[in-house]
Amino acid sequence: MRHAISHAISACLHILLSLALPARGRRRKPPTPATPILPQPYVSPWSRPWTGPTKEEAAEFFRRQAAADTERHLQAERLLQQERRRAAAFATLGVDYPYTYNGAPFTLTDFRTSA
């Protein structure tokens, strides 16, 4: 019985060692040491020339920004005009349309009626 147990243990060890170690005739390569990463040398930001946008790039940026602001302003004016026309159309029908504007003496809640 002892003989069979020792054979089973040696067979298990043989399998485990054959999986862990390379086959016969081959040598394991020694692990290559990792090359250390050298830190970048410090460079003062004042030693480099200005890397910001050029005069032309800045002018184009502000031109696009002004065009976008103008378009937003025109869109807001179109919406206000549309709301004024809607209020006028409802007024001709005798319906109170809740229309307010900046500086109005009444608010939207003044138009609500209690049921």
PDB file as gemmi writes it, atoms N, CA and C in Angstrom:
CRYST1    1.000    1.000    1.000  90.00  90.00  90.00 P 1                      
ATOM      1  N   MET A   1       0.823  -1.181   0.000  1.00  0.00           N  
ATOM      2  CA  MET A   1       0.000   0.000   0.000  1.00  0.00           C  
ATOM      3  C   MET A   1       0.874   1.254   0.000  1.00  0.00           C  
ATOM      4  N   ARG A   2       1.921   1.235   0.826  1.00  0.00           N  
ATOM      5  CA  ARG A   2       2.811   2.386   0.880  1.00  0.00           C  
ATOM      6  C   ARG A   2       3.472   2.614  -0.464  1.00  0.00           C  
ATOM      7  N   HIS A   3       3.782   1.504  -1.140  1.00  0.00           N  
ATOM      8  CA  HIS A   3       4.445   1.608  -2.413  1.00  0.00           C  
ATOM      9  C   HIS A   3       3.535   2.309  -3.445  1.00  0.00           C  
ATOM     10  N   ALA A   4       2.261   2.005  -3.469  1.00  0.00           N  
ATOM     11  CA  ALA A   4       1.313   2.610  -4.408  1.00  0.00           C  
ATOM     12  C   ALA A   4       1.113   4.088  -4.097  1.00  0.00           C  
ATOM     13  N   ILE A   5       1.071   4.439  -2.825  1.00  0.00           N  
ATOM     14  CA  ILE A   5       0.908   5.831  -2.434  1.00  0.00           C  
ATOM     15  C   ILE A   5       2.134   6.646  -2.842  1.00  0.00           C  
ATOM     16  N   SER A   6       3.313   6.092  -2.624  1.00  0.00           N  
ATOM     17  CA  SER A   6       4.520   6.823  -3.003  1.00  0.00           C  
ATOM     18  C   SER A   6       4.603   6.991  -4.513  1.00  0.00           C  
ATOM     19  N   HIS A   7       4.154   5.962  -5.298  1.00  0.00           N  
ATOM     20  CA  HIS A   7       4.142   6.094  -6.750  1.00  0.00           C  
ATOM     21  C   HIS A   7       3.143   7.176  -7.199  1.00  0.00           C  
ATOM     22  N   ALA A   8       1.991   7.252  -6.563  1.00  0.00           N  
ATOM     23  CA  ALA A   8       0.978   8.255  -6.919  1.00  0.00           C  
ATOM     24  C   ALA A   8       1.495   9.664  -6.624  1.00  0.00           C  
ATOM     25  N   ILE A   9       2.144   9.828  -5.469  1.00  0.00           N  
ATOM     26  CA  ILE A   9       2.676  11.142  -5.117  1.00  0.00           C  
ATOM     27  C   ILE A   9       3.792  11.540  -6.073  1.00  0.00           C  
ATOM     28  N   SER A  10       4.670  10.589  -6.408  1.00  0.00           N  
ATOM     29  CA  SER A  10       5.759  10.930  -7.324  1.00  0.00           C  
ATOM     30  C   SER A  10       5.211  11.223  -8.721  1.00  0.00           C  
ATOM     31  N   ALA A  11       4.166  10.526  -9.154  1.00  0.00           N  
ATOM     32  CA  ALA A  11       3.577  10.801 -10.460  1.00  0.00           C  
ATOM     33  C   ALA A  11       2.963  12.205 -10.475  1.00  0.00           C  
ATOM     34  N   CYS A  12       2.292  12.601  -9.410  1.00  0.00           N  
ATOM     35  CA  CYS A  12       1.723  13.953  -9.319  1.00  0.00           C  
ATOM     36  C   CYS A  12       2.821  15.004  -9.348  1.00  0.00           C  
ATOM     37  N   LEU A  13       3.892  14.760  -8.589  1.00  0.00           N  
ATOM     38  CA  LEU A  13       5.008  15.712  -8.582  1.00  0.00           C  
ATOM     39  C   LEU A  13       5.669  15.791  -9.958  1.00  0.00           C  
ATOM     40  N   HIS A  14       5.788  14.634 -10.616  1.00  0.00           N  
ATOM     41  CA  HIS A  14       6.392  14.624 -11.939  1.00  0.00           C  
ATOM     42  C   HIS A  14       5.553  15.458 -12.925  1.00  0.00           C  
ATOM     43  N   ILE A  15       4.247  15.328 -12.868  1.00  0.00           N  
ATOM     44  CA  ILE A  15       3.371  16.105 -13.755  1.00  0.00           C  
ATOM     45  C   ILE A  15       3.482  17.589 -13.446  1.00  0.00           C  
ATOM     46  N   LEU A  16       3.445  17.919 -12.162  1.00  0.00           N  
ATOM     47  CA  LEU A  16       3.524  19.331 -11.785  1.00  0.00           C  
ATOM     48  C   LEU A  16       4.864  19.935 -12.176  1.00  0.00           C  
ATOM     49  N   LEU A  17       5.950  19.199 -11.963  1.00  0.00           N  
ATOM     50  CA  LEU A  17       7.267  19.718 -12.330  1.00  0.00           C  
ATOM     51  C   LEU A  17       7.423  19.831 -13.848  1.00  0.00           C  
ATOM     52  N   SER A  18       6.842  18.911 -14.597  1.00  0.00           N  
ATOM     53  CA  SER A  18       6.964  19.002 -16.056  1.00  0.00           C  
ATOM     54  C   SER A  18       6.172  20.189 -16.597  1.00  0.00           C  
ATOM     55  N   LEU A  19       5.095  20.561 -15.919  1.00  0.00           N  
ATOM     56  CA  LEU A  19       4.363  21.743 -16.341  1.00  0.00           C  
ATOM     57  C   LEU A  19       5.087  23.031 -15.946  1.00  0.00           C  
ATOM     58  N   ALA A  20       5.731  23.018 -14.796  1.00  0.00           N  
ATOM     59  CA  ALA A  20       6.376  24.220 -14.286  1.00  0.00           C  
ATOM     60  C   ALA A  20       7.742  24.463 -14.921  1.00  0.00           C  
ATOM     61  N   LEU A  21       8.481  23.403 -15.215  1.00  0.00           N  
ATOM     62  CA  LEU A  21       9.830  23.554 -15.752  1.00  0.00           C  
ATOM     63  C   LEU A  21       9.831  23.269 -17.252  1.00  0.00           C  
ATOM     64  N   PRO A  22      10.788  23.840 -17.987  1.00  0.00           N  
ATOM     65  CA  PRO A  22      10.833  23.563 -19.422  1.00  0.00           C  
ATOM     66  C   PRO A  22      11.267  22.123 -19.693  1.00  0.00           C  
ATOM     67  N   ALA A  23      11.083  21.727 -20.938  1.00  0.00           N  
ATOM     68  CA  ALA A  23      11.449  20.356 -21.312  1.00  0.00           C  
ATOM     69  C   ALA A  23      12.954  20.183 -21.235  1.00  0.00           C  
ATOM     70  N   ARG A  24      13.376  18.921 -21.317  1.00  0.00           N  
ATOM     71  CA  ARG A  24      14.818  18.632 -21.221  1.00  0.00           C  
ATOM     72  C   ARG A  24      15.561  19.228 -22.410  1.00  0.00           C  
ATOM     73  N   GLY A  25      16.764  19.648 -22.161  1.00  0.00           N  
ATOM     74  CA  GLY A  25      17.595  20.187 -23.208  1.00  0.00           C  
ATOM     75  C   GLY A  25      17.436  21.695 -23.368  1.00  0.00           C  
ATOM     76  N   ARG A  26      16.443  22.281 -22.786  1.00  0.00           N  
ATOM     77  CA  ARG A  26      16.257  23.724 -22.870  1.00  0.00           C  
ATOM     78  C   ARG A  26      16.659  24.355 -21.552  1.00  0.00           C  
ATOM     79  N   ARG A  27      17.196  25.519 -21.685  1.00  0.00           N  
ATOM     80  CA  ARG A  27      17.540  26.264 -20.478  1.00  0.00           C  
ATOM     81  C   ARG A  27      16.595  27.447 -20.365  1.00  0.00           C  
ATOM     82  N   ARG A  28      16.247  27.711 -19.168  1.00  0.00           N  
ATOM     83  CA  ARG A  28      15.384  28.862 -18.956  1.00  0.00           C  
ATOM     84  C   ARG A  28      16.185  30.128 -19.173  1.00  0.00           C  
ATOM     85  N   LYS A  29      15.534  31.084 -19.832  1.00  0.00           N  
ATOM     86  CA  LYS A  29      16.189  32.365 -20.030  1.00  0.00           C  
ATOM     87  C   LYS A  29      16.153  33.134 -18.727  1.00  0.00           C  
ATOM     88  N   PRO A  30      17.272  33.756 -18.383  1.00  0.00           N  
ATOM     89  CA  PRO A  30      17.229  34.565 -17.156  1.00  0.00           C  
ATOM     90  C   PRO A  30      16.312  35.774 -17.393  1.00  0.00           C  
ATOM     91  N   PRO A  31      15.588  36.178 -16.392  1.00  0.00           N  
ATOM     92  CA  PRO A  31      14.694  37.323 -16.577  1.00  0.00           C  
ATOM     93  C   PRO A  31      15.493  38.572 -16.927  1.00  0.00           C  
ATOM     94  N   THR A  32      15.024  39.282 -17.925  1.00  0.00           N  
ATOM     95  CA  THR A  32      15.716  40.504 -18.322  1.00  0.00           C  
ATOM     96  C   THR A  32      15.336  41.605 -17.340  1.00  0.00           C  
ATOM     97  N   PRO A  33      16.316  42.297 -16.840  1.00  0.00           N  
ATOM     98  CA  PRO A  33      16.003  43.363 -15.888  1.00  0.00           C  
ATOM     99  C   PRO A  33      15.277  44.505 -16.609  1.00  0.00           C  
ATOM    100  N   ALA A  34      14.289  45.044 -15.952  1.00  0.00           N  
ATOM    101  CA  ALA A  34      13.533  46.148 -16.536  1.00  0.00           C  
ATOM    102  C   ALA A  34      14.409  47.393 -16.568  1.00  0.00           C  
ATOM    103  N   THR A  35      14.428  48.055 -17.700  1.00  0.00           N  
ATOM    104  CA  THR A  35      15.227  49.260 -17.808  1.00  0.00           C  
ATOM    105  C   THR A  35      14.509  50.392 -17.092  1.00  0.00           C  
ATOM    106  N   PRO A  36      15.189  51.065 -16.229  1.00  0.00           N  
ATOM    107  CA  PRO A  36      14.522  52.144 -15.495  1.00  0.00           C  
ATOM    108  C   PRO A  36      14.201  53.308 -16.432  1.00  0.00           C  
ATOM    109  N   ILE A  37      13.066  53.917 -16.219  1.00  0.00           N  
ATOM    110  CA  ILE A  37      12.662  55.078 -17.011  1.00  0.00           C  
ATOM    111  C   ILE A  37      13.264  56.315 -16.366  1.00  0.00           C  
ATOM    112  N   LEU A  38      14.060  56.995 -17.147  1.00  0.00           N  
ATOM    113  CA  LEU A  38      14.710  58.182 -16.621  1.00  0.00           C  
ATOM    114  C   LEU A  38      13.735  59.347 -16.619  1.00  0.00           C  
ATOM    115  N   PRO A  39      13.719  60.140 -15.564  1.00  0.00           N  
ATOM    116  CA  PRO A  39      12.811  61.287 -15.546  1.00  0.00           C  
ATOM    117  C   PRO A  39      13.261  62.334 -16.563  1.00  0.00           C  
ATOM    118  N   GLN A  40      12.278  63.044 -17.097  1.00  0.00           N  
ATOM    119  CA  GLN A  40      12.585  64.096 -18.057  1.00  0.00           C  
ATOM    120  C   GLN A  40      13.284  65.249 -17.337  1.00  0.00           C  
ATOM    121  N   PRO A  41      14.273  65.828 -17.961  1.00  0.00           N  
ATOM    122  CA  PRO A  41      14.952  66.950 -17.308  1.00  0.00           C  
ATOM    123  C   PRO A  41      14.000  68.142 -17.203  1.00  0.00           C  
ATOM    124  N   TYR A  42      14.144  68.914 -16.163  1.00  0.00           N  
ATOM    125  CA  TYR A  42      13.281  70.062 -15.930  1.00  0.00           C  
ATOM    126  C   TYR A  42      13.605  71.160 -16.937  1.00  0.00           C  
ATOM    127  N   VAL A  43      12.568  71.669 -17.571  1.00  0.00           N  
ATOM    128  CA  VAL A  43      12.720  72.771 -18.508  1.00  0.00           C  
ATOM    129  C   VAL A  43      11.821  73.894 -18.018  1.00  0.00           C  
ATOM    130  N   SER A  44      12.405  75.028 -17.798  1.00  0.00           N  
ATOM    131  CA  SER A  44      11.630  76.166 -17.316  1.00  0.00           C  
ATOM    132  C   SER A  44      10.669  76.636 -18.399  1.00  0.00           C  
ATOM    133  N   PRO A  45       9.407  76.937 -18.040  1.00  0.00           N  
ATOM    134  CA  PRO A  45       8.476  77.424 -19.058  1.00  0.00           C  
ATOM    135  C   PRO A  45       8.885  78.780 -19.615  1.00  0.00           C  
ATOM    136  N   TRP A  46       9.717  79.508 -18.904  1.00  0.00           N  
ATOM    137  CA  TRP A  46      10.146  80.825 -19.368  1.00  0.00           C  
ATOM    138  C   TRP A  46      11.265  80.737 -20.396  1.00  0.00           C  
ATOM    139  N   SER A  47      11.844  79.536 -20.566  1.00  0.00           N  
ATOM    140  CA  SER A  47      12.931  79.388 -21.530  1.00  0.00           C  
ATOM    141  C   SER A  47      12.407  79.165 -22.949  1.00  0.00           C  
ATOM    142  N   ARG A  48      11.124  78.845 -23.112  1.00  0.00           N  
ATOM    143  CA  ARG A  48      10.552  78.608 -24.440  1.00  0.00           C  
ATOM    144  C   ARG A  48       9.816  79.859 -24.898  1.00  0.00           C  
ATOM    145  N   PRO A  49       9.689  80.043 -26.196  1.00  0.00           N  
ATOM    146  CA  PRO A  49       8.920  81.194 -26.690  1.00  0.00           C  
ATOM    147  C   PRO A  49       7.423  80.959 -26.478  1.00  0.00           C  
ATOM    148  N   TRP A  50       6.673  82.027 -26.639  1.00  0.00           N  
ATOM    149  CA  TRP A  50       5.222  81.966 -26.464  1.00  0.00           C  
ATOM    150  C   TRP A  50       4.627  80.993 -27.473  1.00  0.00           C  
ATOM    151  N   THR A  51       3.785  80.064 -26.996  1.00  0.00           N  
ATOM    152  CA  THR A  51       3.199  79.063 -27.887  1.00  0.00           C  
ATOM    153  C   THR A  51       1.692  79.239 -28.005  1.00  0.00           C  
ATOM    154  N   GLY A  52       1.175  80.396 -27.668  1.00  0.00           N  
ATOM    155  CA  GLY A  52      -0.258  80.640 -27.742  1.00  0.00           C  
ATOM    156  C   GLY A  52      -0.708  80.926 -29.157  1.00  0.00           C  
ATOM    157  N   PRO A  53      -1.962  81.293 -29.309  1.00  0.00           N  
ATOM    158  CA  PRO A  53      -2.481  81.557 -30.653  1.00  0.00           C  
ATOM    159  C   PRO A  53      -1.858  82.816 -31.253  1.00  0.00           C  
ATOM    160  N   THR A  54      -1.793  82.826 -32.559  1.00  0.00           N  
ATOM    161  CA  THR A  54      -1.267  84.001 -33.250  1.00  0.00           C  
ATOM    162  C   THR A  54      -2.345  85.077 -33.291  1.00  0.00           C  
ATOM    163  N   LYS A  55      -1.959  86.236 -33.789  1.00  0.00           N  
ATOM    164  CA  LYS A  55      -2.900  87.349 -33.876  1.00  0.00           C  
ATOM    165  C   LYS A  55      -4.058  86.996 -34.804  1.00  0.00           C  
ATOM    166  N   GLU A  56      -3.762  86.318 -35.902  1.00  0.00           N  
ATOM    167  CA  GLU A  56      -4.799  85.952 -36.862  1.00  0.00           C  
ATOM    168  C   GLU A  56      -5.750  84.911 -36.270  1.00  0.00           C  
ATOM    169  N   GLU A  57      -5.198  83.934 -35.538  1.00  0.00           N  
ATOM    170  CA  GLU A  57      -6.048  82.916 -34.918  1.00  0.00           C  
ATOM    171  C   GLU A  57      -6.967  83.534 -33.868  1.00  0.00           C  
ATOM    172  N   ALA A  58      -6.434  84.452 -33.065  1.00  0.00           N  
ATOM    173  CA  ALA A  58      -7.252  85.116 -32.051  1.00  0.00           C  
ATOM    174  C   ALA A  58      -8.338  85.969 -32.698  1.00  0.00           C  
ATOM    175  N   ALA A  59      -8.003  86.666 -33.784  1.00  0.00           N  
ATOM    176  CA  ALA A  59      -8.992  87.483 -34.476  1.00  0.00           C  
ATOM    177  C   ALA A  59     -10.101  86.612 -35.052  1.00  0.00           C  
ATOM    178  N   GLU A  60      -9.755  85.472 -35.623  1.00  0.00           N  
ATOM    179  CA  GLU A  60     -10.763  84.557 -36.172  1.00  0.00           C  
ATOM    180  C   GLU A  60     -11.654  84.005 -35.060  1.00  0.00           C  
ATOM    181  N   PHE A  61     -11.069  83.677 -33.912  1.00  0.00           N  
ATOM    182  CA  PHE A  61     -11.847  83.183 -32.773  1.00  0.00           C  
ATOM    183  C   PHE A  61     -12.870  84.227 -32.334  1.00  0.00           C  
ATOM    184  N   PHE A  62     -12.441  85.478 -32.177  1.00  0.00           N  
ATOM    185  CA  PHE A  62     -13.363  86.526 -31.739  1.00  0.00           C  
ATOM    186  C   PHE A  62     -14.394  86.856 -32.822  1.00  0.00           C  
ATOM    187  N   ARG A  63     -14.017  86.726 -34.093  1.00  0.00           N  
ATOM    188  CA  ARG A  63     -14.957  86.956 -35.182  1.00  0.00           C  
ATOM    189  C   ARG A  63     -16.067  85.908 -35.151  1.00  0.00           C  
ATOM    190  N   ARG A  64     -15.685  84.625 -34.953  1.00  0.00           N  
ATOM    191  CA  ARG A  64     -16.686  83.565 -34.868  1.00  0.00           C  
ATOM    192  C   ARG A  64     -17.571  83.735 -33.637  1.00  0.00           C  
ATOM    193  N   GLN A  65     -16.968  84.159 -32.520  1.00  0.00           N  
ATOM    194  CA  GLN A  65     -17.738  84.374 -31.296  1.00  0.00           C  
ATOM    195  C   GLN A  65     -18.739  85.515 -31.485  1.00  0.00           C  
ATOM    196  N   ALA A  66     -18.345  86.588 -32.140  1.00  0.00           N  
ATOM    197  CA  ALA A  66     -19.256  87.711 -32.394  1.00  0.00           C  
ATOM    198  C   ALA A  66     -20.375  87.289 -33.330  1.00  0.00           C  
ATOM    199  N   ALA A  67     -20.059  86.483 -34.344  1.00  0.00           N  
ATOM    200  CA  ALA A  67     -21.093  86.009 -35.263  1.00  0.00           C  
ATOM    201  C   ALA A  67     -22.095  85.122 -34.530  1.00  0.00           C  
ATOM    202  N   ALA A  68     -21.610  84.264 -33.634  1.00  0.00           N  
ATOM    203  CA  ALA A  68     -22.511  83.393 -32.873  1.00  0.00           C  
ATOM    204  C   ALA A  68     -23.383  84.216 -31.928  1.00  0.00           C  
ATOM    205  N   ASP A  69     -22.810  85.249 -31.295  1.00  0.00           N  
ATOM    206  CA  ASP A  69     -23.594  86.115 -30.415  1.00  0.00           C  
ATOM    207  C   ASP A  69     -24.671  86.853 -31.193  1.00  0.00           C  
ATOM    208  N   THR A  70     -24.323  87.339 -32.376  1.00  0.00           N  
ATOM    209  CA  THR A  70     -25.298  88.034 -33.213  1.00  0.00           C  
ATOM    210  C   THR A  70     -26.427  87.097 -33.608  1.00  0.00           C  
ATOM    211  N   GLU A  71     -26.082  85.870 -33.980  1.00  0.00           N  
ATOM    212  CA  GLU A  71     -27.106  84.895 -34.371  1.00  0.00           C  
ATOM    213  C   GLU A  71     -28.024  84.573 -33.190  1.00  0.00           C  
ATOM    214  N   ARG A  72     -27.466  84.407 -31.988  1.00  0.00           N  
ATOM    215  CA  ARG A  72     -28.300  84.156 -30.806  1.00  0.00           C  
ATOM    216  C   ARG A  72     -29.224  85.338 -30.526  1.00  0.00           C  
ATOM    217  N   HIS A  73     -28.710  86.542 -30.690  1.00  0.00           N  
ATOM    218  CA  HIS A  73     -29.523  87.735 -30.459  1.00  0.00           C  
ATOM    219  C   HIS A  73     -30.672  87.804 -31.475  1.00  0.00           C  
ATOM    220  N   LEU A  74     -30.377  87.521 -32.742  1.00  0.00           N  
ATOM    221  CA  LEU A  74     -31.413  87.538 -33.769  1.00  0.00           C  
ATOM    222  C   LEU A  74     -32.465  86.460 -33.508  1.00  0.00           C  
ATOM    223  N   GLN A  75     -32.028  85.287 -33.064  1.00  0.00           N  
ATOM    224  CA  GLN A  75     -32.971  84.209 -32.753  1.00  0.00           C  
ATOM    225  C   GLN A  75     -33.879  84.610 -31.601  1.00  0.00           C  
ATOM    226  N   ALA A  76     -33.321  85.255 -30.566  1.00  0.00           N  
ATOM    227  CA  ALA A  76     -34.137  85.708 -29.433  1.00  0.00           C  
ATOM    228  C   ALA A  76     -35.135  86.764 -29.888  1.00  0.00           C  
ATOM    229  N   GLU A  77     -34.705  87.666 -30.767  1.00  0.00           N  
ATOM    230  CA  GLU A  77     -35.622  88.676 -31.289  1.00  0.00           C  
ATOM    231  C   GLU A  77     -36.745  88.038 -32.106  1.00  0.00           C  
ATOM    232  N   ARG A  78     -36.414  87.009 -32.910  1.00  0.00           N  
ATOM    233  CA  ARG A  78     -37.445  86.317 -33.685  1.00  0.00           C  
ATOM    234  C   ARG A  78     -38.471  85.660 -32.767  1.00  0.00           C  
ATOM    235  N   LEU A  79     -37.992  85.040 -31.678  1.00  0.00           N  
ATOM    236  CA  LEU A  79     -38.919  84.402 -30.739  1.00  0.00           C  
ATOM    237  C   LEU A  79     -39.819  85.427 -30.059  1.00  0.00           C  
ATOM    238  N   LEU A  80     -39.253  86.592 -29.678  1.00  0.00           N  
ATOM    239  CA  LEU A  80     -40.068  87.635 -29.071  1.00  0.00           C  
ATOM    240  C   LEU A  80     -41.116  88.168 -30.049  1.00  0.00           C  
ATOM    241  N   GLN A  81     -40.722  88.371 -31.310  1.00  0.00           N  
ATOM    242  CA  GLN A  81     -41.659  88.848 -32.313  1.00  0.00           C  
ATOM    243  C   GLN A  81     -42.773  87.834 -32.530  1.00  0.00           C  
ATOM    244  N   GLN A  82     -42.415  86.560 -32.553  1.00  0.00           N  
ATOM    245  CA  GLN A  82     -43.420  85.512 -32.733  1.00  0.00           C  
ATOM    246  C   GLN A  82     -44.412  85.517 -31.568  1.00  0.00           C  
ATOM    247  N   GLU A  83     -43.891  85.685 -30.351  1.00  0.00           N  
ATOM    248  CA  GLU A  83     -44.780  85.703 -29.192  1.00  0.00           C  
ATOM    249  C   GLU A  83     -45.675  86.937 -29.207  1.00  0.00           C  
ATOM    250  N   ARG A  84     -45.155  88.080 -29.635  1.00  0.00           N  
ATOM    251  CA  ARG A  84     -45.983  89.289 -29.726  1.00  0.00           C  
ATOM    252  C   ARG A  84     -47.105  89.101 -30.749  1.00  0.00           C  
ATOM    253  N   ARG A  85     -46.790  88.495 -31.874  1.00  0.00           N  
ATOM    254  CA  ARG A  85     -47.811  88.256 -32.895  1.00  0.00           C  
ATOM    255  C   ARG A  85     -48.878  87.283 -32.384  1.00  0.00           C  
ATOM    256  N   ARG A  86     -48.448  86.264 -31.661  1.00  0.00           N  
ATOM    257  CA  ARG A  86     -49.396  85.317 -31.102  1.00  0.00           C  
ATOM    258  C   ARG A  86     -50.317  86.009 -30.098  1.00  0.00           C  
ATOM    259  N   ALA A  87     -49.748  86.879 -29.256  1.00  0.00           N  
ATOM    260  CA  ALA A  87     -50.560  87.616 -28.277  1.00  0.00           C  
ATOM    261  C   ALA A  87     -51.548  88.537 -28.994  1.00  0.00           C  
ATOM    262  N   ALA A  88     -51.106  89.177 -30.084  1.00  0.00           N  
ATOM    263  CA  ALA A  88     -52.006  90.061 -30.826  1.00  0.00           C  
ATOM    264  C   ALA A  88     -53.125  89.270 -31.480  1.00  0.00           C  
ATOM    265  N   ALA A  89     -52.815  88.077 -32.000  1.00  0.00           N  
ATOM    266  CA  ALA A  89     -53.843  87.246 -32.632  1.00  0.00           C  
ATOM    267  C   ALA A  89     -54.873  86.802 -31.603  1.00  0.00           C  
ATOM    268  N   PHE A  90     -54.426  86.394 -30.417  1.00  0.00           N  
ATOM    269  CA  PHE A  90     -55.367  86.006 -29.362  1.00  0.00           C  
ATOM    270  C   PHE A  90     -56.185  87.204 -28.887  1.00  0.00           C  
ATOM    271  N   ALA A  91     -55.564  88.386 -28.857  1.00  0.00           N  
ATOM    272  CA  ALA A  91     -56.283  89.586 -28.408  1.00  0.00           C  
ATOM    273  C   ALA A  91     -57.417  89.928 -29.378  1.00  0.00           C  
ATOM    274  N   THR A  92     -57.204  89.704 -30.679  1.00  0.00           N  
ATOM    275  CA  THR A  92     -58.284  89.967 -31.636  1.00  0.00           C  
ATOM    276  C   THR A  92     -59.440  89.000 -31.449  1.00  0.00           C  
ATOM    277  N   LEU A  93     -59.145  87.823 -30.879  1.00  0.00           N  
ATOM    278  CA  LEU A  93     -60.203  86.843 -30.607  1.00  0.00           C  
ATOM    279  C   LEU A  93     -60.833  87.051 -29.229  1.00  0.00           C  
ATOM    280  N   GLY A  94     -60.275  87.975 -28.441  1.00  0.00           N  
ATOM    281  CA  GLY A  94     -60.810  88.240 -27.112  1.00  0.00           C  
ATOM    282  C   GLY A  94     -60.285  87.300 -26.047  1.00  0.00           C  
ATOM    283  N   VAL A  95     -59.169  86.655 -26.297  1.00  0.00           N  
ATOM    284  CA  VAL A  95     -58.576  85.711 -25.334  1.00  0.00           C  
ATOM    285  C   VAL A  95     -57.358  86.370 -24.714  1.00  0.00           C  
ATOM    286  N   ASP A  96     -57.249  86.289 -23.376  1.00  0.00           N  
ATOM    287  CA  ASP A  96     -56.058  86.815 -22.698  1.00  0.00           C  
ATOM    288  C   ASP A  96     -54.902  85.844 -22.889  1.00  0.00           C  
ATOM    289  N   TYR A  97     -53.881  86.299 -23.531  1.00  0.00           N  
ATOM    290  CA  TYR A  97     -52.675  85.489 -23.734  1.00  0.00           C  
ATOM    291  C   TYR A  97     -51.652  85.912 -22.695  1.00  0.00           C  
ATOM    292  N   PRO A  98     -51.065  84.965 -21.980  1.00  0.00           N  
ATOM    293  CA  PRO A  98     -50.112  85.340 -20.916  1.00  0.00           C  
ATOM    294  C   PRO A  98     -48.794  85.832 -21.485  1.00  0.00           C  
ATOM    295  N   TYR A  99     -48.769  87.079 -21.920  1.00  0.00           N  
ATOM    296  CA  TYR A  99     -47.573  87.665 -22.526  1.00  0.00           C  
ATOM    297  C   TYR A  99     -46.982  88.672 -21.568  1.00  0.00           C  
ATOM    298  N   THR A 100     -45.729  88.519 -21.266  1.00  0.00           N  
ATOM    299  CA  THR A 100     -45.026  89.485 -20.418  1.00  0.00           C  
ATOM    300  C   THR A 100     -43.735  89.888 -21.108  1.00  0.00           C  
ATOM    301  N   TYR A 101     -43.110  90.887 -20.559  1.00  0.00           N  
ATOM    302  CA  TYR A 101     -41.843  91.373 -21.083  1.00  0.00           C  
ATOM    303  C   TYR A 101     -41.038  91.896 -19.903  1.00  0.00           C  
ATOM    304  N   ASN A 102     -39.801  92.188 -20.129  1.00  0.00           N  
ATOM    305  CA  ASN A 102     -38.952  92.703 -19.055  1.00  0.00           C  
ATOM    306  C   ASN A 102     -39.467  94.065 -18.603  1.00  0.00           C  
ATOM    307  N   GLY A 103     -39.691  94.207 -17.304  1.00  0.00           N  
ATOM    308  CA  GLY A 103     -40.169  95.459 -16.754  1.00  0.00           C  
ATOM    309  C   GLY A 103     -41.687  95.583 -16.779  1.00  0.00           C  
ATOM    310  N   ALA A 104     -42.374  94.508 -17.103  1.00  0.00           N  
ATOM    311  CA  ALA A 104     -43.837  94.554 -17.143  1.00  0.00           C  
ATOM    312  C   ALA A 104     -44.384  94.675 -15.722  1.00  0.00           C  
ATOM    313  N   PRO A 105     -45.508  95.406 -15.528  1.00  0.00           N  
ATOM    314  CA  PRO A 105     -46.072  95.557 -14.192  1.00  0.00           C  
ATOM    315  C   PRO A 105     -46.831  94.315 -13.738  1.00  0.00           C  
ATOM    316  N   PHE A 106     -46.919  93.287 -14.560  1.00  0.00           N  
ATOM    317  CA  PHE A 106     -47.627  92.063 -14.210  1.00  0.00           C  
ATOM    318  C   PHE A 106     -46.756  90.874 -14.588  1.00  0.00           C  
ATOM    319  N   THR A 107     -47.046  89.739 -13.963  1.00  0.00           N  
ATOM    320  CA  THR A 107     -46.271  88.525 -14.224  1.00  0.00           C  
ATOM    321  C   THR A 107     -47.174  87.473 -14.838  1.00  0.00           C  
ATOM    322  N   LEU A 108     -46.609  86.315 -15.151  1.00  0.00           N  
ATOM    323  CA  LEU A 108     -47.406  85.233 -15.729  1.00  0.00           C  
ATOM    324  C   LEU A 108     -48.472  84.731 -14.761  1.00  0.00           C  
ATOM    325  N   THR A 109     -48.201  84.805 -13.458  1.00  0.00           N  
ATOM    326  CA  THR A 109     -49.181  84.319 -12.487  1.00  0.00           C  
ATOM    327  C   THR A 109     -50.399  85.225 -12.432  1.00  0.00           C  
ATOM    328  N   ASP A 110     -50.283  86.490 -12.872  1.00  0.00           N  
ATOM    329  CA  ASP A 110     -51.433  87.384 -12.883  1.00  0.00           C  
ATOM    330  C   ASP A 110     -52.475  86.952 -13.932  1.00  0.00           C  
ATOM    331  N   PHE A 111     -52.058  86.177 -14.928  1.00  0.00           N  
ATOM    332  CA  PHE A 111     -52.967  85.737 -15.961  1.00  0.00           C  
ATOM    333  C   PHE A 111     -53.769  84.525 -15.561  1.00  0.00           C  
ATOM    334  N   ARG A 112     -53.301  83.795 -14.584  1.00  0.00           N  
ATOM    335  CA  ARG A 112     -53.998  82.567 -14.177  1.00  0.00           C  
ATOM    336  C   ARG A 112     -55.265  82.935 -13.420  1.00  0.00           C  
ATOM    337  N   THR A 113     -56.307  82.266 -13.759  1.00  0.00           N  
ATOM    338  CA  THR A 113     -57.580  82.501 -13.073  1.00  0.00           C  
ATOM    339  C   THR A 113     -57.863  81.311 -12.180  1.00  0.00           C  
ATOM    340  N   SER A 114     -58.474  81.559 -11.066  1.00  0.00           N  
ATOM    341  CA  SER A 114     -58.801  80.461 -10.165  1.00  0.00           C  
ATOM    342  C   SER A 114     -60.086  79.801 -10.640  1.00  0.00           C  
ATOM    343  N   ALA A 115     -60.100  78.499 -10.613  1.00  0.00           N  
ATOM    344  CA  ALA A 115     -61.268  77.769 -11.116  1.00  0.00           C  
ATOM    345  C   ALA A 115     -62.239  77.443 -10.005  1.00  0.00           C  
TER     346      ALA A 115                                                      
END                                                                             
